[in-house]
């Protein structure tokens, strides 16, 4: 049976752990200062120390991702996956005004890096970023609500393919996170969401490493940022 509430370790850090943080952060009007910088400058912006060190709390997230005694591993993984999905969706919802087909015609995650979508018929597609994100979120929600994939009823077991499904989710999550850091970090700054995004990504990286959910080469586009985030824990 799936554990819905495992407390603080489950990852409820983005909105519920910080006083005064709303699930709908206030929006600021776009000004000439909000215009995104050129690609190289955008990448350097998120690597600046004043942004890298911006976190919601200074607790050691490594202790939060470790499997507690008495908790079944798949239940723990399922709980964190859902929490990461929920928190990532909150951030993407704040950026819909700027992540548009016009502004983001492809799903980019860095210079010369484009993420493609492969349909159920194995057809390679090149959707706009907002379309890609919507497809990821819709597909993930469908898996989470599927009792055969994420069991919630007593006696139901996780399928043998559960971890493979989660690994696919985590790859998709990384694509979205990379796109946000690369294409929308100035918007993240404007919305005052830097500590939320950094904490989410830090959690994502540590949990991925703890349970071998994403290969290092998959996260290579943000390798420098990952090293900085972990180094400033």
Secondary structure, DSSP 8 states (H G I E B T S, - for coil): ---S--GGGG-TTSSSSSTT--SS-------GGGS---HHHHHHHTTSHHHHT--S--S-HHHHHS--TT--HHHHHHHHHHHHHHHHHHHHHHTTTTS-TTT-SS-EEETTEE--EE-TT--EE---HHHHHHHHHHHHHHHHT-TTTS--STT----TTHHHHHHHHHHHHHHHHHHHHHHSHHHHHHTT-HHHHHHHHHHHHHHHHHTT-S-GGGGGGGHHHHHHHHHT-
